[in-house]
Amino acid sequence: MLAKKYRLPIQLMRTRKADRTIPTDIFLLKIFSQTLLYSRCGIIVSKGVAARAVDRNALRRLCFQSIGNFVKRSSSKDLLFILSPRIRSFSPAMIQEKIRATLARIA
């Protein structure tokens, strides 16, 4: 899990306009500029993706696991992942690979 310092307060991101948006088949990545010295990351998992909170939290933990190293070593960006219901059909290893590949494209 990411330290609180690296987590993005997603409730504040609703009013901001993303600098860049990257759509994939299992999530939408919105990138925001910011002035901090480190990156922050937030993940939105709706009830349409997983009805039970346990499943939504498991997806969130899985995504934070793959994002951790990128956020700690990258320049100052705010990353917001919005998961798609199609993510349920992918294995955890495939989800992590897809996230890492997307983050490698923006690095």
C-alpha positions as protocol buffer text, in pm:
chain_id: "A"
residue {
  index: 1
  type: MET
  ca { x: 0 y: 0 z: 0 }
}
residue {
  index: 2
  type: LEU
  ca { x: 116 y: 352 z: -68 }
}
residue {
  index: 3
  type: ALA
  ca { x: 198 y: 589 z: 212 }
}
residue {
  index: 4
  type: LYS
  ca { x: -63 y: 859 z: 268 }
}
residue {
  index: 5
  type: LYS
  ca { x: 180 y: 1119 z: 137 }
}
residue {
  index: 6
  type: TYR
  ca { x: 162 y: 962 z: -210 }
}
residue {
  index: 7
  type: ARG
  ca { x: -217 y: 924 z: -223 }
}
residue {
  index: 8
  type: LEU
  ca { x: -420 y: 1169 z: -422 }
}
residue {
  index: 9
  type: PRO
  ca { x: -726 y: 1329 z: -257 }
}
residue {
  index: 10
  type: ILE
  ca { x: -964 y: 1234 z: -539 }
}
residue {
  index: 11
  type: GLN
  ca { x: -1249 y: 1448 z: -407 }
}
residue {
  index: 12
  type: LEU
  ca { x: -1042 y: 1757 z: -501 }
}
residue {
  index: 13
  type: MET
  ca { x: -979 y: 1633 z: -856 }
}
residue {
  index: 14
  type: ARG
  ca { x: -1343 y: 1652 z: -969 }
}
residue {
  index: 15
  type: THR
  ca { x: -1321 y: 2023 z: -1042 }
}
residue {
  index: 16
  type: ARG
  ca { x: -979 y: 2021 z: -1210 }
}
residue {
  index: 17
  type: LYS
  ca { x: -918 y: 1969 z: -1578 }
}
residue {
  index: 18
  type: ALA
  ca { x: -669 y: 1695 z: -1668 }
}
residue {
  index: 19
  type: ASP
  ca { x: -358 y: 1793 z: -1861 }
}
residue {
  index: 20
  type: ARG
  ca { x: -350 y: 1458 z: -2036 }
}
residue {
  index: 21
  type: THR
  ca { x: -586 y: 1160 z: -2058 }
}
residue {
  index: 22
  type: ILE
  ca { x: -480 y: 809 z: -2156 }
}
residue {
  index: 23
  type: PRO
  ca { x: -760 y: 559 z: -2223 }
}
residue {
  index: 24
  type: THR
  ca { x: -692 y: 184 z: -2211 }
}
residue {
  index: 25
  type: ASP
  ca { x: -931 y: -109 z: -2228 }
}
residue {
  index: 26
  type: ILE
  ca { x: -944 y: -156 z: -1848 }
}
residue {
  index: 27
  type: PHE
  ca { x: -895 y: 194 z: -1707 }
}
residue {
  index: 28
  type: LEU
  ca { x: -875 y: 564 z: -1786 }
}
residue {
  index: 29
  type: LEU
  ca { x: -565 y: 748 z: -1664 }
}
residue {
  index: 30
  type: LYS
  ca { x: -590 y: 1122 z: -1605 }
}
residue {
  index: 31
  type: ILE
  ca { x: -268 y: 1314 z: -1546 }
}
residue {
  index: 32
  type: PHE
  ca { x: -269 y: 1649 z: -1365 }
}
residue {
  index: 33
  type: SER
  ca { x: 20 y: 1888 z: -1313 }
}
residue {
  index: 34
  type: GLN
  ca { x: 104 y: 2000 z: -959 }
}
residue {
  index: 35
  type: THR
  ca { x: 375 y: 2181 z: -764 }
}
residue {
  index: 36
  type: LEU
  ca { x: 482 y: 1919 z: -507 }
}
residue {
  index: 37
  type: LEU
  ca { x: 821 y: 1749 z: -533 }
}
residue {
  index: 38
  type: TYR
  ca { x: 668 y: 1402 z: -557 }
}
residue {
  index: 39
  type: SER
  ca { x: 386 y: 1233 z: -746 }
}
residue {
  index: 40
  type: ARG
  ca { x: 52 y: 1131 z: -602 }
}
residue {
  index: 41
  type: CYS
  ca { x: -191 y: 864 z: -719 }
}
residue {
  index: 42
  type: GLY
  ca { x: -563 y: 801 z: -675 }
}
residue {
  index: 43
  type: ILE
  ca { x: -786 y: 518 z: -790 }
}
residue {
  index: 44
  type: ILE
  ca { x: -1161 y: 531 z: -847 }
}
residue {
  index: 45
  type: VAL
  ca { x: -1346 y: 199 z: -840 }
}
residue {
  index: 46
  type: SER
  ca { x: -1722 y: 237 z: -875 }
}
residue {
  index: 47
  type: LYS
  ca { x: -1994 y: -4 z: -772 }
}
residue {
  index: 48
  type: GLY
  ca { x: -2040 y: -87 z: -1139 }
}
residue {
  index: 49
  type: VAL
  ca { x: -1694 y: -241 z: -1139 }
}
residue {
  index: 50
  type: ALA
  ca { x: -1746 y: -448 z: -823 }
}
residue {
  index: 51
  type: ALA
  ca { x: -2063 y: -447 z: -616 }
}
residue {
  index: 52
  type: ARG
  ca { x: -1898 y: -551 z: -289 }
}
residue {
  index: 53
  type: ALA
  ca { x: -1667 y: -312 z: -105 }
}
residue {
  index: 54
  type: VAL
  ca { x: -1429 y: -601 z: -34 }
}
residue {
  index: 55
  type: ASP
  ca { x: -1380 y: -656 z: -408 }
}
residue {
  index: 56
  type: ARG
  ca { x: -1339 y: -283 z: -479 }
}
residue {
  index: 57
  type: ASN
  ca { x: -1075 y: -255 z: -207 }
}
residue {
  index: 58
  type: ALA
  ca { x: -892 y: -562 z: -339 }
}
residue {
  index: 59
  type: LEU
  ca { x: -876 y: -403 z: -686 }
}
residue {
  index: 60
  type: ARG
  ca { x: -757 y: -77 z: -534 }
}
residue {
  index: 61
  type: ARG
  ca { x: -480 y: -255 z: -339 }
}
residue {
  index: 62
  type: LEU
  ca { x: -374 y: -448 z: -649 }
}
residue {
  index: 63
  type: CYS
  ca { x: -343 y: -125 z: -848 }
}
residue {
  index: 64
  type: PHE
  ca { x: -159 y: 60 z: -572 }
}
residue {
  index: 65
  type: GLN
  ca { x: 85 y: -230 z: -556 }
}
residue {
  index: 66
  type: SER
  ca { x: 186 y: -187 z: -920 }
}
residue {
  index: 67
  type: ILE
  ca { x: 195 y: 192 z: -902 }
}
residue {
  index: 68
  type: GLY
  ca { x: 407 y: 222 z: -585 }
}
residue {
  index: 69
  type: ASN
  ca { x: 756 y: 229 z: -733 }
}
residue {
  index: 70
  type: PHE
  ca { x: 658 y: 462 z: -1015 }
}
residue {
  index: 71
  type: VAL
  ca { x: 506 y: 722 z: -782 }
}
residue {
  index: 72
  type: LYS
  ca { x: 805 y: 723 z: -550 }
}
residue {
  index: 73
  type: ARG
  ca { x: 1062 y: 781 z: -825 }
}
residue {
  index: 74
  type: SER
  ca { x: 880 y: 995 z: -1081 }
}
residue {
  index: 75
  type: SER
  ca { x: 854 y: 1369 z: -1118 }
}
residue {
  index: 76
  type: SER
  ca { x: 567 y: 1568 z: -977 }
}
residue {
  index: 77
  type: LYS
  ca { x: 243 y: 1452 z: -1138 }
}
residue {
  index: 78
  type: ASP
  ca { x: -98 y: 1366 z: -1004 }
}
residue {
  index: 79
  type: LEU
  ca { x: -229 y: 1039 z: -1150 }
}
residue {
  index: 80
  type: LEU
  ca { x: -596 y: 943 z: -1132 }
}
residue {
  index: 81
  type: PHE
  ca { x: -696 y: 593 z: -1243 }
}
residue {
  index: 82
  type: ILE
  ca { x: -1065 y: 532 z: -1316 }
}
residue {
  index: 83
  type: LEU
  ca { x: -1124 y: 158 z: -1345 }
}
residue {
  index: 84
  type: SER
  ca { x: -1360 y: 12 z: -1605 }
}
residue {
  index: 85
  type: PRO
  ca { x: -1597 y: -282 z: -1542 }
}
residue {
  index: 86
  type: ARG
  ca { x: -1397 y: -479 z: -1803 }
}
residue {
  index: 87
  type: ILE
  ca { x: -1115 y: -511 z: -1548 }
}
residue {
  index: 88
  type: ARG
  ca { x: -1297 y: -805 z: -1387 }
}
residue {
  index: 89
  type: SER
  ca { x: -1220 y: -1026 z: -1687 }
}
residue {
  index: 90
  type: PHE
  ca { x: -843 y: -980 z: -1649 }
}
residue {
  index: 91
  type: SER
  ca { x: -613 y: -1171 z: -1413 }
}
residue {
  index: 92
  type: PRO
  ca { x: -422 y: -978 z: -1144 }
}
residue {
  index: 93
  type: ALA
  ca { x: -93 y: -1033 z: -1329 }
}
residue {
  index: 94
  type: MET
  ca { x: -239 y: -893 z: -1651 }
}
residue {
  index: 95
  type: ILE
  ca { x: -380 y: -590 z: -1467 }
}
residue {
  index: 96
  type: GLN
  ca { x: -41 y: -514 z: -1311 }
}
residue {
  index: 97
  type: GLU
  ca { x: 134 y: -554 z: -1646 }
}
residue {
  index: 98
  type: LYS
  ca { x: -115 y: -321 z: -1817 }
}
residue {
  index: 99
  type: ILE
  ca { x: -65 y: -55 z: -1548 }
}
residue {
  index: 100
  type: ARG
  ca { x: 315 y: -81 z: -1564 }
}
residue {
  index: 101
  type: ALA
  ca { x: 312 y: -58 z: -1944 }
}
residue {
  index: 102
  type: THR
  ca { x: 95 y: 254 z: -1934 }
}
residue {
  index: 103
  type: LEU
  ca { x: 314 y: 417 z: -1670 }
}
residue {
  index: 104
  type: ALA
  ca { x: 624 y: 338 z: -1876 }
}
residue {
  index: 105
  type: ARG
  ca { x: 469 y: 528 z: -2167 }
}
residue {
  index: 106
  type: ILE
  ca { x: 428 y: 846 z: -1964 }
}
residue {
  index: 107
  type: ALA
  ca { x: 765 y: 833 z: -1784 }
}
